[in-house]
Amino acid sequence: MTGSGSGIGRAIVDRLAADGWQVLGVDLKAPEGDLAETLPGPSLGADLTTREGNKAAVDTALEHFGRLDLVVANAGFQHVSPVVDFDEDRWDALLAILLTSPFLLAKYAWESLRAAPRGGRFVAIASAHALAASPFKAGYVSAKHGVLGLVKTLALEGAADGITSTAVCPGYVRTPLVEKQIADQARAHGIDEDRVLEEVILTPHAVKRLIEPSEVADVVAFLQTPAGSAFSGSPVTMDMGWTAR
Ligand SMILES: NC(=O)c1ccc[n+]([C@@H]2O[C@H](COP(=O)([O-])OP(=O)(O)OC[C@H]3O[C@@H](n4cnc5c(N)ncnc54)[C@H](O)[C@@H]3O)[C@@H](O)[C@H]2O)c1
């Protein structure tokens, strides 16, 4: 489970643990002290923009649990900028965390997922931005469209071995990733920060509210049920009507 230190990732760790899973949380920094005490399982600090970080994530899970039944690729960040000014290092980092990390996790975990007694599961927390674009998010939108392609490919390659692969595609979720965008969006659109939530962030939502991280975790938990395997190769869209237009 990557990106476990915040937002959606933390909610998924808590939900899977409550459902009886043993979960390794992986994030840039392993939590320390009181924060570590609140985590339901072990954790690893690793930079998932590197091959070594993704290898360490898989190897550490296998060391702890002896097998690996589920990979949830969730870690990510956002960068908001017009294409003409888009920082090229930020582009590389976005592709590395949002697209290459899920690929490496799947590759390194593949043999373990193949051996999983009830069928291996791969879940990517993609986005409504895997299905639709927004201005000023070239790196994020491109990587999220790419990860949906990866999920579909894994579903086809894994089918004969009982491995399922699904992309969860939420609209805007109440997490630090969204909160951090408010200042950037205000700058990019030339409006005050207090107008950003209503006039920019929630604009694509037909239902005018943010999604809660626990709601995304509920969907990931459902995907682990027998009925969840029917969603292999699919985007599970939970976007408040965004892509219904
Ligand atoms: N918040 C939303 O509105 C929203 C909507 C759709 C999809 N998503 C996706 O959900 C996922 C989680 O987002 P969130 O909103 O919970 O964000 P968040 O900022 O709350 O959490 C992201 C976590 O990823 C970790 N991370 C970032 N770079 C890393 C790296 N190089 N190595 C290891 N860990 C790294 C961060 O440290 C952080 O703990 C992301 O993939 C995001 O694109 C978010």
The ligand as an SDF file (V2000), in Angstrom:
LIG
                    3D

 44 48  0  0  0  0  0  0  0  0999 V2000
   -7.2500   14.0570   -3.5430 N   0  0  0  0  0  0  0  0  0  0  0  0
   -7.8890   13.9290   -4.7010 C   0  0  0  0  0  0  0  0  0  0  0  0
   -8.7760   14.7270   -5.0340 O   0  0  0  0  0  0  0  0  0  0  0  0
   -7.5930   12.7820   -5.6130 C   0  0  0  0  0  0  0  0  0  0  0  0
   -8.5060   12.5150   -6.6420 C   0  0  0  0  0  0  0  0  0  0  0  0
   -8.2400   11.4550   -7.5090 C   0  0  0  0  0  0  0  0  0  0  0  0
   -7.1030   10.6950   -7.3510 C   0  0  0  0  0  0  0  0  0  0  0  0
   -6.2240   10.9850   -6.3460 N   0  0  0  0  0  0  0  0  0  0  0  0
   -5.0320   10.1690   -6.2470 C   0  0  0  0  0  0  0  0  0  0  0  0
   -5.0080    9.5270   -5.0010 O   0  0  0  0  0  0  0  0  0  0  0  0
   -3.6660    9.2650   -4.6240 C   0  0  0  0  0  0  0  0  0  0  0  0
   -3.4390    9.7440   -3.1990 C   0  0  0  0  0  0  0  0  0  0  0  0
   -3.6560   11.1480   -3.1730 O   0  0  0  0  0  0  0  0  0  0  0  0
   -4.0630   11.9480   -1.8350 P   0  0  0  0  0  0  0  0  0  0  0  0
   -5.0660   12.9360   -2.2600 O   0  0  0  0  0  0  0  0  0  0  0  0
   -4.3560   11.0240   -0.7210 O   0  0  0  0  0  0  0  0  0  0  0  0
   -2.6960   12.7510   -1.6180 O   0  0  0  0  0  0  0  0  0  0  0  0
   -1.8410   13.0420   -0.2990 P   0  0  0  0  0  0  0  0  0  0  0  0
   -0.9150   14.1550   -0.6790 O   0  0  0  0  0  0  0  0  0  0  0  0
   -2.7290   13.2210    0.8880 O   0  0  0  0  0  0  0  0  0  0  0  0
   -1.0230   11.6800   -0.1110 O   0  0  0  0  0  0  0  0  0  0  0  0
   -0.1010   11.2350   -1.0790 C   0  0  0  0  0  0  0  0  0  0  0  0
    0.9890   10.4440   -0.3830 C   0  0  0  0  0  0  0  0  0  0  0  0
    1.9170   10.0040   -1.3920 O   0  0  0  0  0  0  0  0  0  0  0  0
    3.2150   10.1210   -0.8470 C   0  0  0  0  0  0  0  0  0  0  0  0
    4.2370   10.2510   -1.8740 N   0  0  0  0  0  0  0  0  0  0  0  0
    4.3880   11.2570   -2.7720 C   0  0  0  0  0  0  0  0  0  0  0  0
    5.5260   11.0930   -3.4780 N   0  0  0  0  0  0  0  0  0  0  0  0
    6.0990    9.9480   -3.0160 C   0  0  0  0  0  0  0  0  0  0  0  0
    7.2960    9.2640   -3.3350 C   0  0  0  0  0  0  0  0  0  0  0  0
    8.1630    9.7270   -4.2560 N   0  0  0  0  0  0  0  0  0  0  0  0
    7.5830    8.1240   -2.6760 N   0  0  0  0  0  0  0  0  0  0  0  0
    6.7490    7.6500   -1.7120 C   0  0  0  0  0  0  0  0  0  0  0  0
    5.5990    8.2630   -1.3560 N   0  0  0  0  0  0  0  0  0  0  0  0
    5.2800    9.4090   -1.9980 C   0  0  0  0  0  0  0  0  0  0  0  0
    3.1530   11.4100   -0.0120 C   0  0  0  0  0  0  0  0  0  0  0  0
    4.2350   11.4790    0.9260 O   0  0  0  0  0  0  0  0  0  0  0  0
    1.7900   11.3110    0.6210 C   0  0  0  0  0  0  0  0  0  0  0  0
    1.8090   10.7000    1.8940 O   0  0  0  0  0  0  0  0  0  0  0  0
   -2.7820    9.9580   -5.6720 C   0  0  0  0  0  0  0  0  0  0  0  0
   -2.3340    9.0290   -6.6280 O   0  0  0  0  0  0  0  0  0  0  0  0
   -3.7280   10.9460   -6.3100 C   0  0  0  0  0  0  0  0  0  0  0  0
   -3.3570   11.2620   -7.6050 O   0  0  0  0  0  0  0  0  0  0  0  0
   -6.4440   12.0050   -5.4660 C   0  0  0  0  0  0  0  0  0  0  0  0
  1  2  1  0
  2  3  2  0
  2  4  1  0
  4  5  1  0
  4 44  2  0
  5  6  2  0
  6  7  1  0
  7  8  2  0
  8  9  1  0
  8 44  1  0
  9 10  1  0
  9 42  1  0
 10 11  1  0
 11 12  1  0
 11 40  1  0
 12 13  1  0
 13 14  1  0
 14 15  2  0
 14 16  1  0
 14 17  1  0
 17 18  1  0
 18 19  2  0
 18 20  1  0
 18 21  1  0
 21 22  1  0
 22 23  1  0
 23 24  1  0
 23 38  1  0
 24 25  1  0
 25 26  1  0
 25 36  1  0
 26 27  1  0
 26 35  1  0
 27 28  2  0
 28 29  1  0
 29 30  1  0
 29 35  2  0
 30 31  1  0
 30 32  2  0
 32 33  1  0
 33 34  2  0
 34 35  1  0
 36 37  1  0
 36 38  1  0
 38 39  1  0
 40 41  1  0
 40 42  1  0
 42 43  1  0
M  CHG  2   8   1  16  -1
M  END
$$$$
